[in-house]
Amino acid sequence: MEKKILEIRWHGRGGQGAKSAAQIVAEASLGAGKFIQAFPEYGAERAGAPMRAFTRISSNKITIHSAIEHPDVVVVIDPTLLSENILEGMKEDSILLVNAVLPPEEVKNKVGFKGKVCTVKATDIALEVIKEGRPNTPILGALAKIVDEISLEDLKKNFKNMFEKKIGTQRVDANIKAMQKGYEEVRVSG
């Protein structure tokens, strides 16, 4: 039986692309015929301030209109935000995806999470491939690798549709390459 709603909570800082990533995942899923929600939650609304974003994906109409309290996946775009409150509401079968150079086992030990932990060097990939320190597209690739309901090809297609006119073909291609690299390089705890 298919789970009713896939809920993803994103943690990042303003300007790192957490809000955009949440939107890209939602719109890619919409294009695949799913019902979606994506919305941010800001504290101090400025670049560098901690923020959260939320994505819901379902085969059925979504009638919930609140922040995600018990996420299936938590994505941490800024590893300096890693703390126990990141784990708030997570279940044993939830997945924690972190932008980190550390292996998943070290992140698991650091935060004390018993479930599945995945890491990807998203900032390193972004700096290498895109030439910018915006780690959201490599994180998207990693997310597609670890969550069956999210298609890498749908993410790539949606990213191109959303951003080609805004940032140009060359930058879109670099971001898609970074997404692919994130997909290939994500590490998963045993």
C-alpha positions as a Markdown table, in Angstrom:
| # | Residue | x | y | z |
|---|---|---|---|---|
| 1 | Met | 0.0 | 0.0 | 0.0 |
| 2 | Glu | 1.3 | 3.4 | -0.9 |
| 3 | Lys | 2.0 | 5.9 | 1.9 |
| 4 | Lys | -0.6 | 8.7 | 1.8 |
| 5 | Ile | 1.7 | 11.7 | 2.0 |
| 6 | Leu | 5.5 | 12.1 | 1.8 |
| 7 | Glu | 6.5 | 14.9 | 4.1 |
| 8 | Ile | 9.9 | 16.6 | 3.8 |
| 9 | Arg | 11.3 | 19.3 | 6.1 |
| 10 | Trp | 14.2 | 21.4 | 4.9 |
| 11 | His | 16.6 | 23.2 | 7.2 |
| 12 | Gly | 19.0 | 25.9 | 5.8 |
| 13 | Arg | 19.9 | 29.5 | 5.9 |
| 14 | Gly | 18.4 | 32.2 | 3.8 |
| 15 | Gly | 20.2 | 32.3 | 0.4 |
| 16 | Gln | 21.2 | 28.6 | 0.3 |
| 17 | Gly | 18.2 | 27.6 | -1.8 |
| 18 | Ala | 16.2 | 25.5 | 0.7 |
| 19 | Lys | 13.0 | 27.3 | -0.3 |
| 20 | Ser | 13.8 | 26.8 | -4.0 |
| 21 | Ala | 14.6 | 23.2 | -3.5 |
| 22 | Ala | 11.3 | 22.6 | -1.7 |
| 23 | Gln | 9.5 | 24.2 | -4.6 |
| 24 | Ile | 11.5 | 22.3 | -7.3 |
| 25 | Val | 10.7 | 19.0 | -5.7 |
| 26 | Ala | 7.0 | 19.9 | -5.4 |
| 27 | Glu | 6.6 | 21.1 | -8.9 |
| 28 | Ala | 8.5 | 18.1 | -10.4 |
| 29 | Ser | 6.0 | 15.9 | -8.5 |
| 30 | Leu | 3.1 | 18.0 | -9.7 |
| 31 | Gly | 4.3 | 17.4 | -13.3 |
| 32 | Ala | 4.3 | 13.6 | -12.5 |
| 33 | Gly | 0.6 | 13.9 | -11.5 |
| 34 | Lys | 0.9 | 14.2 | -7.8 |
| 35 | Phe | -0.8 | 16.6 | -5.4 |
| 36 | Ile | 1.8 | 18.9 | -3.7 |
| 37 | Gln | 2.5 | 21.6 | -1.2 |
| 38 | Ala | 5.7 | 23.6 | -0.7 |
| 39 | Phe | 6.1 | 26.6 | 1.6 |
| 40 | Pro | 8.8 | 28.3 | 3.6 |
| 41 | Glu | 8.9 | 29.3 | 7.3 |
| 42 | Tyr | 11.3 | 32.2 | 8.1 |
| 43 | Gly | 12.5 | 33.7 | 11.3 |
| 44 | Ala | 14.5 | 36.9 | 10.7 |
| 45 | Glu | 14.0 | 37.4 | 7.0 |
| 46 | Arg | 17.5 | 38.0 | 5.8 |
| 47 | Ala | 20.3 | 36.2 | 4.0 |
| 48 | Gly | 22.1 | 33.8 | 6.4 |
| 49 | Ala | 19.3 | 33.5 | 8.9 |
| 50 | Pro | 18.1 | 30.0 | 9.8 |
| 51 | Met | 14.9 | 29.0 | 8.0 |
| 52 | Arg | 12.8 | 26.0 | 7.3 |
| 53 | Ala | 10.8 | 24.9 | 4.3 |
| 54 | Phe | 8.3 | 22.1 | 3.8 |
| 55 | Thr | 7.2 | 19.9 | 0.9 |
| 56 | Arg | 4.3 | 17.5 | 0.8 |
| 57 | Ile | 3.7 | 15.0 | -2.0 |
| 58 | Ser | 0.7 | 12.7 | -2.3 |
| 59 | Ser | -1.3 | 10.7 | -4.8 |
| 60 | Asn | -4.4 | 12.1 | -3.1 |
| 61 | Lys | -5.6 | 15.6 | -2.3 |
| 62 | Ile | -3.7 | 17.2 | 0.6 |
| 63 | Thr | -6.0 | 18.8 | 3.2 |
| 64 | Ile | -3.3 | 19.6 | 5.8 |
| 65 | His | -2.3 | 23.2 | 6.0 |
| 66 | Ser | 0.3 | 23.4 | 8.7 |
| 67 | Ala | 4.1 | 22.9 | 9.2 |
| 68 | Ile | 5.3 | 19.4 | 9.1 |
| 69 | Glu | 5.6 | 17.9 | 12.6 |
| 70 | His | 6.6 | 14.3 | 11.8 |
| 71 | Pro | 8.7 | 14.4 | 8.6 |
| 72 | Asp | 9.5 | 11.3 | 6.6 |
| 73 | Val | 12.7 | 13.1 | 5.4 |
| 74 | Val | 14.7 | 15.9 | 7.0 |
| 75 | Val | 17.1 | 17.7 | 4.7 |
| 76 | Val | 19.8 | 19.8 | 6.3 |
| 77 | Ile | 21.4 | 22.1 | 3.7 |
| 78 | Asp | 23.6 | 23.9 | 6.2 |
| 79 | Pro | 25.5 | 21.5 | 8.5 |
| 80 | Thr | 26.1 | 24.2 | 11.1 |
| 81 | Leu | 22.4 | 23.8 | 11.9 |
| 82 | Leu | 22.9 | 20.2 | 13.0 |
| 83 | Ser | 21.5 | 19.8 | 16.5 |
| 84 | Glu | 19.0 | 17.7 | 18.3 |
| 85 | Asn | 16.1 | 20.1 | 17.4 |
| 86 | Ile | 16.7 | 19.1 | 13.7 |
| 87 | Leu | 15.5 | 15.7 | 14.8 |
| 88 | Glu | 12.2 | 17.1 | 16.3 |
| 89 | Gly | 9.3 | 14.9 | 15.3 |
| 90 | Met | 11.4 | 12.4 | 13.3 |
| 91 | Lys | 10.3 | 8.7 | 13.4 |
| 92 | Glu | 12.5 | 5.6 | 13.5 |
| 93 | Asp | 11.9 | 5.1 | 9.8 |
| 94 | Ser | 12.6 | 8.8 | 8.8 |
| 95 | Ile | 15.6 | 9.7 | 6.7 |
| 96 | Leu | 18.1 | 12.4 | 7.6 |
| 97 | Leu | 19.9 | 13.9 | 4.6 |
| 98 | Val | 22.8 | 16.2 | 5.4 |
| 99 | Asn | 25.1 | 18.4 | 3.4 |
| 100 | Ala | 28.3 | 17.2 | 5.1 |
| 101 | Val | 31.8 | 16.1 | 4.4 |
| 102 | Leu | 31.5 | 13.7 | 7.3 |
| 103 | Pro | 30.5 | 10.1 | 6.6 |
| 104 | Pro | 26.9 | 9.2 | 7.6 |
| 105 | Glu | 28.0 | 7.2 | 10.6 |
| 106 | Glu | 29.7 | 10.3 | 12.1 |
| 107 | Val | 26.7 | 12.5 | 11.6 |
| 108 | Lys | 24.5 | 9.7 | 13.1 |
| 109 | Asn | 26.7 | 9.6 | 16.2 |
| 110 | Lys | 26.9 | 13.4 | 16.4 |
| 111 | Val | 23.1 | 13.9 | 16.4 |
| 112 | Gly | 22.1 | 10.6 | 18.0 |
| 113 | Phe | 19.6 | 9.6 | 15.3 |
| 114 | Lys | 18.9 | 5.9 | 15.1 |
| 115 | Gly | 17.4 | 5.9 | 11.7 |
| 116 | Lys | 18.9 | 6.2 | 8.2 |
| 117 | Val | 21.4 | 9.0 | 7.7 |
| 118 | Cys | 22.7 | 10.1 | 4.3 |
| 119 | Thr | 25.4 | 12.6 | 3.6 |
| 120 | Val | 26.6 | 14.4 | 0.4 |
| 121 | Lys | 29.3 | 16.9 | 0.0 |
| 122 | Ala | 26.8 | 19.3 | -1.6 |
| 123 | Thr | 28.7 | 22.5 | -1.1 |
| 124 | Asp | 31.9 | 21.0 | -2.5 |
| 125 | Ile | 30.0 | 19.7 | -5.5 |
| 126 | Ala | 28.4 | 23.2 | -6.0 |
| 127 | Leu | 31.7 | 25.0 | -5.8 |
| 128 | Glu | 33.3 | 22.5 | -8.2 |
| 129 | Val | 30.6 | 22.3 | -10.8 |
| 130 | Ile | 28.5 | 25.4 | -10.6 |
| 131 | Lys | 31.3 | 27.7 | -9.3 |
| 132 | Glu | 28.9 | 28.9 | -6.5 |
| 133 | Gly | 28.4 | 27.9 | -2.9 |
| 134 | Arg | 24.7 | 27.2 | -3.3 |
| 135 | Pro | 24.3 | 23.5 | -2.3 |
| 136 | Asn | 20.6 | 23.0 | -3.1 |
| 137 | Thr | 20.9 | 21.3 | -6.5 |
| 138 | Pro | 23.4 | 18.6 | -5.4 |
| 139 | Ile | 21.1 | 18.0 | -2.4 |
| 140 | Leu | 18.2 | 17.5 | -4.8 |
| 141 | Gly | 20.1 | 14.8 | -6.7 |
| 142 | Ala | 20.9 | 13.1 | -3.4 |
| 143 | Leu | 17.3 | 13.3 | -2.4 |
| 144 | Ala | 16.2 | 11.6 | -5.6 |
| 145 | Lys | 18.6 | 8.8 | -5.0 |
| 146 | Ile | 17.3 | 8.0 | -1.5 |
| 147 | Val | 13.6 | 8.7 | -1.9 |
| 148 | Asp | 11.7 | 6.4 | -4.4 |
| 149 | Glu | 8.9 | 8.9 | -4.9 |
| 150 | Ile | 11.2 | 11.5 | -6.3 |
| 151 | Ser | 12.5 | 11.2 | -9.8 |
| 152 | Leu | 15.9 | 12.6 | -10.8 |
| 153 | Glu | 14.7 | 13.0 | -14.4 |
| 154 | Asp | 11.6 | 14.9 | -13.3 |
| 155 | Leu | 13.8 | 17.2 | -11.1 |
| 156 | Lys | 16.1 | 17.9 | -14.0 |
| 157 | Lys | 13.3 | 18.7 | -16.4 |
| 158 | Asn | 11.5 | 20.9 | -13.9 |
| 159 | Phe | 14.7 | 22.8 | -13.0 |
| 160 | Lys | 15.3 | 23.5 | -16.6 |
| 161 | Asn | 11.7 | 24.7 | -17.2 |
| 162 | Met | 11.8 | 26.9 | -14.1 |
| 163 | Phe | 15.2 | 28.5 | -14.5 |
| 164 | Glu | 16.4 | 28.5 | -18.1 |
| 165 | Lys | 15.0 | 31.9 | -18.9 |
| 166 | Lys | 16.1 | 33.3 | -15.6 |
| 167 | Ile | 19.7 | 32.1 | -15.5 |
| 168 | Gly | 20.5 | 30.8 | -19.0 |
| 169 | Thr | 21.3 | 27.5 | -20.5 |
| 170 | Gln | 24.9 | 27.3 | -19.3 |
| 171 | Arg | 24.1 | 27.8 | -15.6 |
| 172 | Val | 21.1 | 25.5 | -15.9 |
| 173 | Asp | 23.3 | 22.8 | -17.4 |
| 174 | Ala | 25.9 | 23.3 | -14.6 |
| 175 | Asn | 23.1 | 22.9 | -12.0 |
| 176 | Ile | 21.8 | 19.8 | -13.6 |
| 177 | Lys | 25.3 | 18.3 | -13.7 |
| 178 | Ala | 25.6 | 19.1 | -10.0 |
| 179 | Met | 22.3 | 17.4 | -9.3 |
| 180 | Gln | 23.5 | 14.3 | -11.1 |
| 181 | Lys | 26.8 | 14.4 | -9.1 |
| 182 | Gly | 24.8 | 14.6 | -5.9 |
| 183 | Tyr | 22.8 | 11.6 | -7.0 |
| 184 | Glu | 25.9 | 9.6 | -7.7 |
| 185 | Glu | 27.9 | 10.7 | -4.6 |
| 186 | Val | 25.3 | 10.5 | -1.7 |
| 187 | Arg | 26.5 | 8.2 | 1.1 |
| 188 | Val | 24.1 | 6.1 | 3.1 |
| 189 | Ser | 24.5 | 4.8 | 6.7 |
| 190 | Gly | 24.5 | 1.0 | 7.1 |
